[in-house]
Amino acid sequence: MNKKKKVDQNTIKTAKRLLKYITETYKLRLILVFVCIFLSAVASISVSLSLKYLLDDYIIPLIGQTDPNYAELYKAMAVLGCIFAVGVIATFIYSRMMVFIGQGVLKRIRDDMFEHMQTLPIRYFDQNTNGSIMSLYTNDTDTLRQMISQAIPQGLMALFTIIVTFISMLVLSPLLTILAVAVIFIMLAVTGKIGANSGKYFIKQQVSLADVTGFVEERMNGQRVVKVFNHEAKSEQEFDRLNEALFESSANANKYANMMGPVIGNIGNLQFVLTAVLGGLLSVAGVGGITLGVMASYLQFTKSFTQPFMQVAQQFNAIVMALAGAERIFNLIDEKPEEDEGYVELVNAKKDAQGNITECKERTGMWAWKHPHSADGSVTYTELTGDVRFEDVTFGYNPDKVILQDISLFAKPGQKLAFVGSTGAGKTTITNLINRFYDIQEGKIRYDGINITKIKKDDLRHSLGIVLQDTHLFTGTIRENIRYGKLDATDEEVYEAARLAHADQFIKMLPKGYDTMLSGDGEELSQGQRQLLSIARAAVANPPVLILDEATSSIDTRTESIVQKGMDNLMKGRTVFVIAHRLSTIRNSDAIIVLDHGKIIERGDHEDLIKLKGTYYQLYTGKLELS
């Protein structure tokens, strides 16, 4: 019971929030829509109400006349025609307006989602599949479009129609209206019962749809792996299971939703029959002043009175689906953004004649950390040199599972530090912590002597360059992809970065050179070429600290030699953290750190570790393999 109450409260809260989105964005247009819908409802009701006056006041009096005068009847019909014309124009206006409002609201919601998504921590994307997130932008927003452009105007039309119809019925015959009220309660009870079951399954349907979308997206990206390992049958089984869940929830949801229309329609037909019988008996008995015109109008009203309930029943599934989709969308928007308590900024700097560091606006090639001190209001500047130190760092992605245990290490400015160890040893985790993609539970990480928790995350990441094993290129030209590392880079800076990365040669061989369009993550290029562009992108950013995460592990030895030359150029004069499975690529490192289950077991340069004849020696000589 409490769970059901909580679900109802969440639905109401979601509906209010969605309504706020609509009203805040298009307040004046909504007022115009309300007016037009009201006029359209009044015009449609005029059809039923006009029967009473046309029959009792104009048509019946003309019956039996030898020389009937139709002038008054024509005037009445002309007035009625004008009312109908107003209704048609009002319907046209609000229909067009709701389409515009619906698309505008969806644009704002998508903007808010994407803007907020940029503030979310990496942890959120690790815990949610790409397909599930994509479903928010496609399936869930599409349900909102249907509700805003169709369900809301039809719902308002139904509400106004019910109100105007009820007042008209009450004016025509209070006695017959008592029967109508009784039928209303029956309809509401049936609608509530069926709607509750339908809504429950529509919510499940949206969740199942996101699961299916996520699974399909995942399998599309990994189709080569599926085929290589003959995993087609297993994939089909997993998809069938998810699709079966979607089928069951969708079938049940639509079963109840489709049931509502016929049930309400039959209740309306029963009301029509009962009204005709009761009205006929009252008319014969001379009770209530029920005339032929009153009966004709009232019977028409019973149809008009049932029709709004039918419209609501038809749109009920769209409303429930939209509210379920809106709840998922608002869950993303309400997701806690990445926290940043840092206050130390990265600024352009220069040194005066005395060697003091001062801040400047122009680029000098020198960077400094601007460190304000709240105690006395002073500001100090520390030159960015790339000195990175871990002091007794302990970390786990989950509190109950520690990945790094009491790690202490240092990388002096300009040093190349390499990490070696089996999968899961904690190599990539260390680089994630330098970027503050995750925050440590214990210990400190210092950057140029400053605790990185004090540095603003944007400034921290601006000082770091990363080349990953999995390159990510975006739809656009090669020039734009390289410039992604520094958005205000000049063309000459782009060309220089490409030359530094040894990418310039293959780029010039392409038909359009740097203006060659890339799509689908650069599938037109080889893995090595994509990696060279990734290195060029890091080079144009010109960061003082560089992270190379298994950047050559997925390319062949010949291509690796070319990529390695590019990386060697990029690493000159920088503090570099290297993760590599191929030990040949890290022989010239200033220090090699061997990790095992989150602990440092060996540290030294290549020669020292070979002499030690420990784990690194066994790995290098092939007596022990990296897993």
N, C-alpha and C positions, 0 to 999 in steps of 0.2 A: 504494500500500500504506500509506504514511504517512498519507495523507488518510483512508483507511478507518479506520485505527487511531485517528486523532484524532476522527472522528465517533463511533466506539464509546466512546471515553473521555468525550466530551461527553454521550452518552446515559446512560452509567453515572453520571456526575456529576449529571445532571439527575434521574435516578431516585432517587438517594440524597437529594438535596435535597428532592424532593417527599415522599419517605417521612418525612423529618425534620419536614416541615410537618404530616403526618398524626399522627405519634407524639407530637410536642410538644403538639399541641392536645388530643388525646383519648387519653391514655395508658391510663387505667383502662378506658375503654370498649373500646379495642382488645384489651386482655387478655381481657375478657369475650367479645368477638367471636371471638378465637382459640379459647377454650374451647368456645364453642357450635359453631364450625365443626368442631372436632375431634370433638365428640360426634355431630354430624350425619354426619360421614364414617364413624365407627365404626358408627353405626346402619345406614347404607346397606350397609356391608360385611357386617353381620350377616345380611342377606338371603341372600347367597351362602354364607356359612359355615354357616348354619343348615341348609342342604340336606344337608350331609354328616352332621350329627348326627341330624337328623330321619329320614333314610333308614336309616343304619347302626344307630342306637341305638333308634329307636322304631317306624318304619313296617315295615321288613323283618322284625324279630323277631315282629311281630304277624301276618305273612302265614302262613296255614295253621292258626292257632289256632282251636279250635272255640268258645272263649268268651274272645275278646280283651278285655283290660282297657285302656281308653283313658285312664285317669286320668293316667299319667305323660306321655302325649302331650299331653293338655290343659294340664298344668302347663308343659311346655316351650313350647307355643304361647303361653300366657299371659305367660311371661317374655319371649318374643320380641316379643309385642305391646307390653309395657312399654318394651322397647328402642326399638321403632319410635316410640312416643309421645314418648319423650325426644328422639329425632331430629327429629320434627316441631316440637316446642316450641323446640328449639335453632335450627332453621332459621328459624322465625318471628322469634325474638329477634334473631339476627345480621342478618337481612334488614332489619328495621326499624332496627336500630342503624346499619347501614352507610349507609342513606339519610340519617340525622341527621348522621353523621360527614361524609359527602360534602358536604352542604350547608354544614356548619360550616366545613370546610376551604376551600371555595370563597368563603365570606364573608370569611374571613381573608385569602385571596389577593387578592380584589378590594379589600379595605380597604388592604392593603399596596401594591397597584399604584396606587390612586388617591392614597394619602398620598404615595408617592414621586413620583408624576407632578407633584404640586404643587411639588416641589423642583427640577424639571428646568428648564434654561434654555430661552429662547425658540428657540434654535437647534435643539433637538430637534424641536419642533413645526413648524419651517420645513422640516426634512429628512424628516419622516414625514407621510403623509397622514392626515386625520382618520379615514377609513374603515379604514386599516391599524391605527390605534390602537384603534378601536372593535372591530375583529375580535378583539383580545386579550380584551376584556371579554365577548364573546359566543361566537364560534365556539371559541376556544381554551379558555375556561373550561368550556364545555359538554362538550368532549372529556374534561376532567378529571372532570367529574361522572359521565360514563358509566364511566370507568375505576374511580373510587373506589367507586361504589355497585354496580357489576356485575362488572367484570373482576377487581378485587382479591379479593373474597370467592370468586368462582369459581376463581381461581387458587390460593388457599389451600385451598379444598375439594379441588381436583385434587391438590395436593401431599400433603395428609393422606391422601386416598384412595389415591394411588400407594404411599405408605409402608405404610399398614395392609394394603393388598391384597398388596403384595410379601411382607410378613412372613407373612401368612396362606398365600400360595401356597408359600412356602418351608417352612412347617410341614407343609402337606398333602403336597407332593411335591417334594423337592429336584431330582429328575431332570427333571421337566417345567419347573421354574423356570429351568433352564439355557436352554431354548428361549425363555422369556419375556425373559430378559436379552438374548439375541441380537436379539430383535425391538425391545427398548428402544433399543439402539444404532442400529438402522436408522431408528426413528422420530425419534430426536434428530438424526440426520444430515439426514434429509429436512426436518424442521422448521427446522433452522438454515439450510439452503440456500434454501428457499422464503421463510422469514421475512426473511432479509437483503434479498432483492429487494423484498419487500412493504414493508418498513420504509423503504427508500430512496425509494420512490414516495409513501408516506404523508407523509413530510417535505415533499416537493415539493408535495403536494396542499395542505398547510396554508399554504404560502407563496403558492401560486396562488389559494387561496381569499381570502387577505388582499388580494391584488392586485385581484381581482374586486370584493370589498366596497368597497375604496377607490375604484375607478373608478365604481361605481354611486352611491356617496355623493357623489362630485364632480359627476357628471352630474345628479343630482337637484337639487343646490344651484344648478347652472348651467343648468337646463332652459330658462329664458327666453332665455338667450344662444344655446343650441343651436338653438332654433326661429327666433330672429331672423335668424341667419346660415345657416339651412337646412343645419345641420350634422348632421342626423339620420343620413344615410347613412354619413358618416365615423365618427360615434359607434358606429354598429352594427358597422362594420368593426373598430374598435379593441376593442369589447366581444367580438366573435366571436374575435379573436385571443387575448385573455385567457381567454375561456371555453373555447377549444380547448385551451389549455395546462392548464387545470383538468381538462378532460375526459380528456386523455391521462394525466396523473398519477393521477387518480382511477381510471380504467379499469385501468391497469397495477397500481396498488396493490390494488384489489379482486380483480383477476384472480388474483394470487398468493395473496391471503388466502383467497379462496373455493376455490382449488385445494387448500389445505392440508387442509381437513376431509375431502373424499372420498379423498384419498391416504392419510391416516392411517386412515380408516375401512376402506379396502380392505386395508391392511397388517394391521389388527386382525382382519378376516375371514379372511385367510390364516393368521394365528396360531391362530385358532379351529379351522380345519380341520386344521392340522398338529398341534395339541394333541390333538384328538379321535383322529386316526390314531395318533399316538405313544402316547397314553394307552391306547387300545384294545389295541395290540400288547403294551405292558408289562403290562396287566392279564391278557391271555390267557397271557402267558409267566410270570405270577406274579412279576414283578420290581417292587420298590419298594413292595409292599403297597398297590397301587392297587385300591380297592373301587369299587362302583357309586356309593356316596355321595361318595367322593373325586372321581371323574370328574365327577359332576353339579355339585359345588361348584367344582371347578377350571375347568370349562368356563364356569361363570357368572363366575368370577373373570377369565377372559380378556376377557370383555366389559366387566367393571368396570374392568379394567386399561387398556383402550383408551379408555374413555369420558373419563377426565380429559384425555388428550391431545387428544381431540376438543373438549373445553370450552376448553382453552387455545388451540387453533387458531381457534375461533369468536371468542374475545376478543382474539386477537393484534392485529388491525387497530385495535381500540379502544385497546389499550395503546400501540401505536406512535404513533397519532394524538395521544393524550394526552401522551406524552413530547415529541413535536414541538411541541405547543401549550405545554407547560410550559417548554420551552427558550425559546420566544419571550417568554413571560411573564416568565421570570427575566432575560431580556435587558433588558427594560424596568426591572425592579426593580434590576438591576445597573448601569443607565445612570448615569453620573457626575452627581451633583446639581450644581446651580449653586453655584459657590464664592463664599464671602463672607468675606473677610479683614478686613472693616470692624470698627471698634470705637467709632466716634463715634456717639452716640445722639441722637435727637430727644426733647426733654423739654418739659413745660410749665414756663414760667418767669415771673418777675416781677422788677421792679426795686425796690430799696430806696430810701430817702431820698437816699442818696449816688449813686444811679444804677448800683449794682452789680447784676449779674444773679444771681439765685438760683433754684434748682430748687424746684418745688412740685408737689403731687399734683393739686390742683384745676385746672380749665380757667380760664385767664386771658385767652385770646385772643392770648397771646404765646408764641412758641416759641423754643427755643434749642438749639444744638448742644452736647452734653456731651462734652468732649474730654479723656479721661484721658491723662496723659503717663507712660510707663513709666520714663523716665529718673529722675525724682524723686518719682513717685507722686502728683503734683499733678493737679488737675482744673480745667480752664478752661471757661467758658461763652461761646459766641458767639451773638449774637442772629440768628435766621433772618430775613433781609431779602429774599432772592431775588436775590442778586448771583451771576450765572453767567458764567464765563469759560472759553473754549477757548484753550489755549496750544500752538501748533505741533502740532496733532492730526493724526495719520495713521492711517487705519483701512481695513481691507478684510474683508469677510465670509469670504473665502478669502485666505490669505497671498499667493497669486500674482496677486490681482486687487485693486488698491487702489481704494477708492471715494472717500475723502477724502484730500487731499494737503496737508499742512502748513497746516491750518485754524487761524486765530486770530480770535476774535471775543469780544465781551462784551455782556452785558445787565445794566444797572444796576438796582437795586431799583425796581420800578414801571414799568419801560420795556416798551414793546411792540415786539418784534423780529419782523420778517417775512422769510420766505425765499421767493425767487422763482427759478425755473429750470425747465428742461425735465425730463421724466421721466428718472430715473437720474442726476440732477445731484448728489444726496446730501442732499436736504432732509429726508426722513423719517429717513434714517440719523443725522443730527445729533440728532434728538429721541430716537431709540433709544439713543444714547450717553449722553444726559443721564439717562435712566432706568437706565442700566447693563444694558439687555437684552443688550448686547454690550460687551466691553471693548476699549479702543483698543490699538494696537500701539506707538504712539509719542506723546509729548506728555503734557499734563495737562489735566484738566477740573477747575476749582475752583468750589466752591459756598460762597459767603460766606467765601472765602479758604481753604477746606479742600479738599484733594484728595479727590474723590468716592470714590476707592478706599479711603479711610480710613473712610468713612461706611457703616454697616450698610445693606444694600440695602433691607430693609423700611422703615427709617426714611427713607432717601432717597426712596423711592417714595411714602411716606406724605405727604411734603411737596409732591408733584407732583400736579396734576390733568390729566387728558387727555380731550379730546373728539375722537373719530375720525370720519372720513368714514363708515366702516361701523359703524353703531351695533349694539351687542349687548345685547339685552334678554333677561331670563331668565324662565322660567315662574314666575308669581307675580303678586301684585297690583302696581298702579302704585306704591303706597306702598312696597312691599318693593324694587322696582327702583330707586327714588330713594334709599332708605336704604342701598342697596348701597355708596354712596360713603362712608357712615359708619354702621356697623352699630348704634351706640348712640344714633343721632340720635332726638330726640323727634319726636312728630307735628308740633309747631309748627315745628321746624327743617325738617322735610320740606315743610310748606306754604310756609314762607318761601323755601326754595330753589326751589320750583315757581313762586312769584310772581316771584322774581328772574330766572328763566329764561323768563318769559312763557309758562309751560306751564299755569299754574293755571286759565286761562280755558277751554281745551279739556277739561281733566280734569273740571272741574265739570259740563260738558255731557254727559259720559258717564253711562249709566244708574246705575252704582254709584260714580261718582266715583273717589276714590283707592283704593277697594277693587275696582276693575275688574280682572278676571283677564286676564293676558297669556299667550300661548303662541306657539310657533313664531317666536321672536325678534320678537314684537310685530307680527305680520302684520296684526292687526286695525286697526292705526293707519297713518296716512300716513307717508311718509318724513320730512316736516317735524316731525310730532308725535313720532316716535321720536327725532329729533335734539334736540328740546326736552327730552325726558326725559333724554337723555344729558347735556345741559348742566345740568339740575337735579341730576343725580347728582354731577356735578363740583362744583356749587355747595354742596351739603350737606356735602361734605368740607372746604370752605373752605380750599383750599391756597394757599400764598403764591406758588407758581409754576404757571403754566397752559400747557399745550400744546394748540394747536388744529391738528389735522392735516387740512386740506382739509374742514373740518366743514360747509361749505355748498355743496360742489361738485356734489352729487347732487340738489339741490332747486331748484325754480323760483324766479324772481326775486322774486315776491310773498311766497312763504313765506320766502325768504332774508331779507327785510327784518324779518320777525317774529323769526326765529332770530338775526339780527344784533343786534337790540335786547337779546335775552337774553344774548348773548355780551358785548355792551358792558357790561351790568350786572355780569357775572361778572368782566370784566377789570379793573374799577376797583381801583386800589391794588395790583395784582399784577404781577409780572414775567410777561410773556406771550411765548410763541414761537408764531408763526402761519405755517402753510403754506397758501397759497391759490393756486388757478389764476385766480380772478377778482380782478384787480388793484384793482377798485373797493373791495374789502373791506379793503385794507391801506393806503389813502391816508393815514390818520391815524396810521400807525405811527411810533414815534420813530426807528426805523432800519430800512431795507430792505436786505437782503443778497441780491445776485444771484449765483447759483452756476452754474458751467458745468463739467461733467466733474470734479466734486469739488474745484473751486478757487473761491475768492471773487474775482470779477472787478470787482464794484462794491459800494459801501456808502455809504449816506446816507439822508436823509429823502426824501419824494416830490419836493419842490421842487428839492432839490439834484440828484437823479438826472435830473429832467427837463431841468434846465439843462445837465447833462453831455452830454446827447444821445447816450448810449451804448446798451447793450443794453436797459436798463430803458425808456428813452425809446422805443425801437423796439417793445418789447412793449406799452407803454401806448398808443401811437398806432396800433397794429395793423399796423405795417410788418414786425413779426416775431411769429410765433405760437408759443405754448408747445406742445410736443409731448408 
